[in-house]
Amino acid sequence: MIRLAIAEDHQSLIDGIKLLLEYEDGISIVGTANDGQALLDIVGKKRPNVVLTDIRMPKTDGIEATRLIKNQYPEIYVLAFTMFDQLEAIQQMMDAGASGYILKNSSLEEVHQAILAVAKGKTYFDANINTNALNSESSNKTKGVLTKRQIEILELIAQGKTSREIADQLFIGTHTVDTHRKNMARILGLQGKGELMRYALEKKYRF
């Protein structure tokens, strides 16, 4: 079951999405919000699997909300839902940890498909987004900064510990560790199974 939270400052859009998904057996809407702070409150209380969020919202914007959600709950997938198709906005959301990006002029059915895709751990981009330009922009960017928790995990990776051993030591779930691994690889621009270990050893994350 996909537990979905929606953040959008236009209530009519929320109502339209709720109407679309009302009879979907595999999706349950656990909360809706009209600003970023309310979204964070819902995430903390309801723990959705997927968050559908606008970028431009009152109190806390979607980019910062996504960053906070992914830092605290890396297992939650975030899907951006916005009118902004500029590469800078898209890249900022992806850097914050979003798994997908869909435009508000898309059909509600495409929104549905995007939710299903990111819930399975896939990346989803609106058909009108030039992903080739996005990939080019991303490759020219400075590599991102890891969170404190990610650095802790990287230190343990450098010691040769498995995801299960790391999870037990940090009192978190194995799935959470694996999600952190994926996010670190994305942030650092690494590919391949052993690249995180090699990076950790090169950067002397050993104690």
Phi and psi in degrees as GROMACS dihedral restraints (atoms count N, CA, C in turn):
[ dihedral_restraints ]
;  ai    aj    ak    al  type     phi  dphi    fc
    3     4     5     6     1   -85.5    20    10
    4     5     6     7     1   121.1    20    10
    6     7     8     9     1   -97.8    20    10
    7     8     9    10     1   111.2    20    10
    9    10    11    12     1  -108.4    20    10
   10    11    12    13     1   133.9    20    10
   12    13    14    15     1  -114.5    20    10
   13    14    15    16     1   139.6    20    10
   15    16    17    18     1  -121.4    20    10
   16    17    18    19     1   130.6    20    10
   18    19    20    21     1  -124.0    20    10
   19    20    21    22     1   118.8    20    10
   21    22    23    24     1  -160.9    20    10
   22    23    24    25     1   130.2    20    10
   24    25    26    27     1   -82.2    20    10
   25    26    27    28     1    -3.4    20    10
   27    28    29    30     1  -104.4    20    10
   28    29    30    31     1   107.6    20    10
   30    31    32    33     1   -60.8    20    10
   31    32    33    34     1   -30.5    20    10
   33    34    35    36     1   -62.9    20    10
   34    35    36    37     1   -35.6    20    10
   36    37    38    39     1   -68.7    20    10
   37    38    39    40     1   -41.3    20    10
   39    40    41    42     1   -58.8    20    10
   40    41    42    43     1   -45.2    20    10
   42    43    44    45     1   -61.4    20    10
   43    44    45    46     1   -38.9    20    10
   45    46    47    48     1   -65.5    20    10
   46    47    48    49     1   -41.8    20    10
   48    49    50    51     1   -67.9    20    10
   49    50    51    52     1   -41.3    20    10
   51    52    53    54     1   -60.7    20    10
   52    53    54    55     1   -40.5    20    10
   54    55    56    57     1   -64.3    20    10
   55    56    57    58     1   -40.6    20    10
   57    58    59    60     1   -62.2    20    10
   58    59    60    61     1   -42.2    20    10
   60    61    62    63     1   -94.8    20    10
   61    62    63    64     1    -0.8    20    10
   63    64    65    66     1   -55.5    20    10
   64    65    66    67     1   -37.5    20    10
   66    67    68    69     1  -107.1    20    10
   67    68    69    70     1    16.3    20    10
   69    70    71    72     1   -83.8    20    10
   70    71    72    73     1   117.2    20    10
   72    73    74    75     1   -63.9    20    10
   73    74    75    76     1   -31.8    20    10
   75    76    77    78     1   -89.5    20    10
   76    77    78    79     1     2.1    20    10
   78    79    80    81     1  -130.1    20    10
   79    80    81    82     1   131.9    20    10
   81    82    83    84     1  -124.8    20    10
   82    83    84    85     1   123.6    20    10
   84    85    86    87     1   -83.6    20    10
   85    86    87    88     1   112.1    20    10
   87    88    89    90     1   -92.5    20    10
   88    89    90    91     1   -11.2    20    10
   90    91    92    93     1   178.9    20    10
   91    92    93    94     1   152.9    20    10
   93    94    95    96     1  -131.4    20    10
   94    95    96    97     1   152.0    20    10
   96    97    98    99     1  -143.2    20    10
   97    98    99   100     1   150.2    20    10
   99   100   101   102     1  -105.4    20    10
  100   101   102   103     1     3.0    20    10
  102   103   104   105     1  -152.3    20    10
  103   104   105   106     1   164.6    20    10
  105   106   107   108     1   -66.4    20    10
  106   107   108   109     1   -34.0    20    10
  108   109   110   111     1   -68.2    20    10
  109   110   111   112     1   -41.0    20    10
  111   112   113   114     1   -63.7    20    10
  112   113   114   115     1   -35.3    20    10
  114   115   116   117     1   -61.7    20    10
  115   116   117   118     1   -45.7    20    10
  117   118   119   120     1   -61.4    20    10
  118   119   120   121     1   -37.6    20    10
  120   121   122   123     1   -63.8    20    10
  121   122   123   124     1   -43.1    20    10
  123   124   125   126     1   -63.7    20    10
  124   125   126   127     1   -43.8    20    10
  126   127   128   129     1   -60.7    20    10
  127   128   129   130     1   -42.6    20    10
  129   130   131   132     1   -65.4    20    10
  130   131   132   133     1   -34.4    20    10
  132   133   134   135     1   -90.3    20    10
  133   134   135   136     1   -37.6    20    10
  135   136   137   138     1  -102.4    20    10
  136   137   138   139     1   -18.9    20    10
  138   139   140   141     1    47.8    20    10
  139   140   141   142     1    66.2    20    10
  141   142   143   144     1   -69.3    20    10
  142   143   144   145     1   162.4    20    10
  144   145   146   147     1   -81.9    20    10
  145   146   147   148     1   -36.7    20    10
  147   148   149   150     1  -131.9    20    10
  148   149   150   151     1   139.3    20    10
  150   151   152   153     1  -117.9    20    10
  151   152   153   154     1   125.8    20    10
  153   154   155   156     1  -104.1    20    10
  154   155   156   157     1   116.0    20    10
  156   157   158   159     1  -136.2    20    10
  157   158   159   160     1   142.0    20    10
  159   160   161   162     1   -72.2    20    10
  160   161   162   163     1   164.6    20    10
  162   163   164   165     1   -91.8    20    10
  163   164   165   166     1   -52.6    20    10
  165   166   167   168     1   -88.0    20    10
  166   167   168   169     1   101.8    20    10
  168   169   170   171     1  -138.6    20    10
  169   170   171   172     1   158.0    20    10
  171   172   173   174     1   -67.4    20    10
  172   173   174   175     1   160.5    20    10
  174   175   176   177     1    69.2    20    10
  175   176   177   178     1   -64.1    20    10
  177   178   179   180     1  -134.6    20    10
  178   179   180   181     1   124.0    20    10
  180   181   182   183     1   -74.9    20    10
  181   182   183   184     1   167.9    20    10
  183   184   185   186     1   -64.4    20    10
  184   185   186   187     1   -30.6    20    10
  186   187   188   189     1   -67.3    20    10
  187   188   189   190     1   -48.8    20    10
  189   190   191   192     1   -67.2    20    10
  190   191   192   193     1   -39.7    20    10
  192   193   194   195     1   -61.0    20    10
  193   194   195   196     1   -42.0    20    10
  195   196   197   198     1   -62.3    20    10
  196   197   198   199     1   -44.5    20    10
  198   199   200   201     1   -60.6    20    10
  199   200   201   202     1   -43.6    20    10
  201   202   203   204     1   -67.0    20    10
  202   203   204   205     1   -41.4    20    10
  204   205   206   207     1   -62.9    20    10
  205   206   207   208     1   -48.2    20    10
  207   208   209   210     1   -68.1    20    10
  208   209   210   211     1   -31.6    20    10
  210   211   212   213     1   -68.2    20    10
  211   212   213   214     1   -39.1    20    10
  213   214   215   216     1   -91.4    20    10
  214   215   216   217     1   -34.0    20    10
  216   217   218   219     1  -131.5    20    10
  217   218   219   220     1    73.7    20    10
  219   220   221   222     1   -62.7    20    10
  220   221   222   223     1   -17.4    20    10
  222   223   224   225     1   -78.7    20    10
  223   224   225   226     1   -10.7    20    10
  225   226   227   228     1   -84.3    20    10
  226   227   228   229     1   133.1    20    10
  228   229   230   231     1   -93.9    20    10
  229   230   231   232     1   136.7    20    10
  231   232   233   234     1  -115.7    20    10
  232   233   234   235     1   132.3    20    10
  234   235   236   237     1  -119.1    20    10
  235   236   237   238     1   119.8    20    10
  237   238   239   240     1   -76.9    20    10
  238   239   240   241     1   139.9    20    10
  240   241   242   243     1  -136.4    20    10
  241   242   243   244     1   102.0    20    10
  243   244   245   246     1  -152.6    20    10
  244   245   246   247     1   166.9    20    10
  246   247   248   249     1   -92.0    20    10
  247   248   249   250     1    -9.5    20    10
  249   250   251   252     1   -84.7    20    10
  250   251   252   253     1   119.6    20    10
  252   253   254   255     1  -110.6    20    10
  253   254   255   256     1    14.0    20    10
  255   256   257   258     1   -71.7    20    10
  256   257   258   259     1   142.3    20    10
  258   259   260   261     1   -58.2    20    10
  259   260   261   262     1   -36.1    20    10
  261   262   263   264     1   -62.4    20    10
  262   263   264   265     1   -44.6    20    10
  264   265   266   267     1   -64.6    20    10
  265   266   267   268     1   -42.8    20    10
  267   268   269   270     1   -62.7    20    10
  268   269   270   271     1   -46.0    20    10
  270   271   272   273     1   -64.5    20    10
  271   272   273   274     1   -38.2    20    10
  273   274   275   276     1   -63.3    20    10
  274   275   276   277     1   -40.4    20    10
  276   277   278   279     1   -67.4    20    10
  277   278   279   280     1   -41.2    20    10
  279   280   281   282     1   -66.9    20    10
  280   281   282   283     1   -39.4    20    10
  282   283   284   285     1   -64.1    20    10
  283   284   285   286     1   -32.2    20    10
  285   286   287   288     1   -72.4    20    10
  286   287   288   289     1   -17.8    20    10
  288   289   290   291     1   120.5    20    10
  289   290   291   292     1     7.3    20    10
  291   292   293   294     1   -64.8    20    10
  292   293   294   295     1   148.3    20    10
  294   295   296   297     1   -99.0    20    10
  295   296   297   298     1   -10.7    20    10
  297   298   299   300     1  -162.6    20    10
  298   299   300   301     1   167.8    20    10
  300   301   302   303     1  -149.8    20    10
  301   302   303   304     1   117.4    20    10
  303   304   305   306     1  -131.3    20    10
  304   305   306   307     1   143.9    20    10
  306   307   308   309     1   -90.5    20    10
  307   308   309   310     1   151.6    20    10
  309   310   311   312     1   -70.8    20    10
  310   311   312   313     1   -16.1    20    10
  312   313   314   315     1   -85.3    20    10
  313   314   315   316     1     5.1    20    10
  315   316   317   318     1   -74.8    20    10
  316   317   318   319     1   159.0    20    10
  318   319   320   321     1   -71.0    20    10
  319   320   321   322     1   155.3    20    10
  321   322   323   324     1   -63.1    20    10
  322   323   324   325     1   -29.4    20    10
  324   325   326   327     1   -65.9    20    10
  325   326   327   328     1   -37.0    20    10
  327   328   329   330     1   -69.0    20    10
  328   329   330   331     1   -36.1    20    10
  330   331   332   333     1   -58.0    20    10
  331   332   333   334     1   -43.7    20    10
  333   334   335   336     1   -58.5    20    10
  334   335   336   337     1   -48.1    20    10
  336   337   338   339     1   -63.2    20    10
  337   338   339   340     1   -37.2    20    10
  339   340   341   342     1   -64.9    20    10
  340   341   342   343     1   -41.6    20    10
  342   343   344   345     1   -61.1    20    10
  343   344   345   346     1   -46.3    20    10
  345   346   347   348     1   -61.4    20    10
  346   347   348   349     1   -39.4    20    10
  348   349   350   351     1   -66.7    20    10
  349   350   351   352     1   -50.5    20    10
  351   352   353   354     1   -68.6    20    10
  352   353   354   355     1   -28.9    20    10
  354   355   356   357     1   -63.2    20    10
  355   356   357   358     1   -24.2    20    10
  357   358   359   360     1   -91.6    20    10
  358   359   360   361     1     6.7    20    10
  360   361   362   363     1    85.6    20    10
  361   362   363   364     1    10.6    20    10
  363   364   365   366     1   -88.9    20    10
  364   365   366   367     1   161.5    20    10
  366   367   368   369     1   -96.7    20    10
  367   368   369   370     1   136.5    20    10
  369   370   371   372     1  -130.9    20    10
  370   371   372   373     1   125.9    20    10
  372   373   374   375     1  -119.9    20    10
  373   374   375   376     1   140.9    20    10
  375   376   377   378     1   -53.6    20    10
  376   377   378   379     1   142.5    20    10
  378   379   380   381     1   -60.7    20    10
  379   380   381   382     1   -22.9    20    10
  381   382   383   384     1   -87.7    20    10
  382   383   384   385     1     1.9    20    10
  384   385   386   387     1   -93.8    20    10
  385   386   387   388     1   131.6    20    10
  387   388   389   390     1   -81.7    20    10
  388   389   390   391     1    92.1    20    10
  390   391   392   393     1   -69.2    20    10
  391   392   393   394     1   -25.4    20    10
  393   394   395   396     1   -64.5    20    10
  394   395   396   397     1   -42.9    20    10
  396   397   398   399     1   -65.7    20    10
  397   398   399   400     1   -37.1    20    10
  399   400   401   402     1   -65.0    20    10
  400   401   402   403     1   -45.0    20    10
  402   403   404   405     1   -62.5    20    10
  403   404   405   406     1   -37.5    20    10
  405   406   407   408     1   -66.0    20    10
  406   407   408   409     1   -42.6    20    10
  408   409   410   411     1   -63.3    20    10
  409   410   411   412     1   -41.0    20    10
  411   412   413   414     1   -65.6    20    10
  412   413   414   415     1   -39.5    20    10
  414   415   416   417     1   -68.1    20    10
  415   416   417   418     1   -21.8    20    10
  417   418   419   420     1   -91.5    20    10
  418   419   420   421     1    -3.3    20    10
  420   421   422   423     1   -83.9    20    10
  421   422   423   424     1   154.2    20    10
  423   424   425   426     1   -68.7    20    10
  424   425   426   427     1   141.2    20    10
  426   427   428   429     1   -60.6    20    10
  427   428   429   430     1   146.9    20    10
  429   430   431   432     1   -72.9    20    10
  430   431   432   433     1   175.2    20    10
  432   433   434   435     1  -104.8    20    10
  433   434   435   436     1   134.5    20    10
  435   436   437   438     1   -81.4    20    10
  436   437   438   439     1   152.3    20    10
  438   439   440   441     1   -78.3    20    10
  439   440   441   442     1   169.3    20    10
  441   442   443   444     1   -59.7    20    10
  442   443   444   445     1   -43.7    20    10
  444   445   446   447     1   -63.4    20    10
  445   446   447   448     1   -40.6    20    10
  447   448   449   450     1   -65.2    20    10
  448   449   450   451     1   -36.6    20    10
  450   451   452   453     1   -66.3    20    10
  451   452   453   454     1   -39.4    20    10
  453   454   455   456     1   -58.6    20    10
  454   455   456   457     1   -45.0    20    10
  456   457   458   459     1   -66.6    20    10
  457   458   459   460     1   -39.6    20    10
  459   460   461   462     1   -63.2    20    10
  460   461   462   463     1   -37.7    20    10
  462   463   464   465     1   -61.8    20    10
  463   464   465   466     1   -40.1    20    10
  465   466   467   468     1   -73.3    20    10
  466   467   468   469     1   -33.3    20    10
  468   469   470   471     1   -61.1    20    10
  469   470   471   472     1   -40.9    20    10
  471   472   473   474     1   -64.1    20    10
  472   473   474   475     1   -23.5    20    10
  474   475   476   477     1   -86.3    20    10
  475   476   477   478     1     1.4    20    10
  477   478   479   480     1    83.5    20    10
  478   479   480   481     1    15.7    20    10
  480   481   482   483     1   -79.1    20    10
  481   482   483   484     1   146.3    20    10
  483   484   485   486     1   -80.4    20    10
  484   485   486   487     1   168.8    20    10
  486   487   488   489     1   -59.4    20    10
  487   488   489   490     1   -40.0    20    10
  489   490   491   492     1   -62.7    20    10
  490   491   492   493     1   -44.4    20    10
  492   493   494   495     1   -64.9    20    10
  493   494   495   496     1   -39.8    20    10
  495   496   497   498     1   -64.8    20    10
  496   497   498   499     1   -44.7    20    10
  498   499   500   501     1   -59.3    20    10
  499   500   501   502     1   -44.0    20    10
  501   502   503   504     1   -64.9    20    10
  502   503   504   505     1   -40.1    20    10
  504   505   506   507     1   -70.0    20    10
  505   506   507   508     1   -35.6    20    10
  507   508   509   510     1   -96.8    20    10
  508   509   510   511     1    -0.2    20    10
  510   511   512   513     1    59.8    20    10
  511   512   513   514     1    44.5    20    10
  513   514   515   516     1  -130.9    20    10
  514   515   516   517     1   171.9    20    10
  516   517   518   519     1   -77.9    20    10
  517   518   519   520     1   153.2    20    10
  519   520   521   522     1   -61.9    20    10
  520   521   522   523     1   -39.0    20    10
  522   523   524   525     1   -61.3    20    10
  523   524   525   526     1   -37.4    20    10
  525   526   527   528     1   -63.6    20    10
  526   527   528   529     1   -41.8    20    10
  528   529   530   531     1   -62.9    20    10
  529   530   531   532     1   -45.5    20    10
  531   532   533   534     1   -62.7    20    10
  532   533   534   535     1   -37.5    20    10
  534   535   536   537     1   -66.1    20    10
  535   536   537   538     1   -41.2    20    10
  537   538   539   540     1   -60.8    20    10
  538   539   540   541     1   -41.0    20    10
  540   541   542   543     1   -58.2    20    10
  541   542   543   544     1   -45.7    20    10
  543   544   545   546     1   -63.1    20    10
  544   545   546   547     1   -43.6    20    10
  546   547   548   549     1   -65.4    20    10
  547   548   549   550     1   -39.5    20    10
  549   550   551   552     1   -64.8    20    10
  550   551   552   553     1   -42.7    20    10
  552   553   554   555     1   -60.6    20    10
  553   554   555   556     1   -41.3    20    10
  555   556   557   558     1   -66.2    20    10
  556   557   558   559     1   -46.5    20    10
  558   559   560   561     1   -61.9    20    10
  559   560   561   562     1   -40.1    20    10
  561   562   563   564     1   -88.6    20    10
  562   563   564   565     1    -3.7    20    10
  564   565   566   567     1    70.6    20    10
  565   566   567   568     1    34.3    20    10
  567   568   569   570     1  -101.8    20    10
  568   569   570   571     1   150.0    20    10
  570   571   572   573     1  -137.0    20    10
  571   572   573   574     1   149.0    20    10
  573   574   575   576     1    98.8    20    10
  574   575   576   577     1   149.4    20    10
  576   577   578   579     1   -62.6    20    10
  577   578   579   580     1   -39.1    20    10
  579   580   581   582     1   -95.1    20    10
  580   581   582   583     1     5.3    20    10
  582   583   584   585     1   -68.1    20    10
  583   584   585   586     1   -35.6    20    10
  585   586   587   588     1   -64.4    20    10
  586   587   588   589     1   -42.6    20    10
  588   589   590   591     1   -61.1    20    10
  589   590   591   592     1   -45.7    20    10
  591   592   593   594     1   -62.2    20    10
  592   593   594   595     1   -42.9    20    10
  594   595   596   597     1   -62.7    20    10
  595   596   597   598     1   -44.5    20    10
  597   598   599   600     1   -60.9    20    10
  598   599   600   601     1   -41.3    20    10
  600   601   602   603     1   -70.2    20    10
  601   602   603   604     1   -39.5    20    10
  603   604   605   606     1   -64.5    20    10
  604   605   606   607     1   -37.0    20    10
  606   607   608   609     1   -86.6    20    10
  607   608   609   610     1     4.8    20    10
  609   610   611   612     1    61.0    20    10
  610   611   612   613     1    42.0    20    10
  612   613   614   615     1   -81.1    20    10
  613   614   615   616     1    57.1    20    10
  615   616   617   618     1  -130.9    20    10
  616   617   618   619     1   140.1    20    10
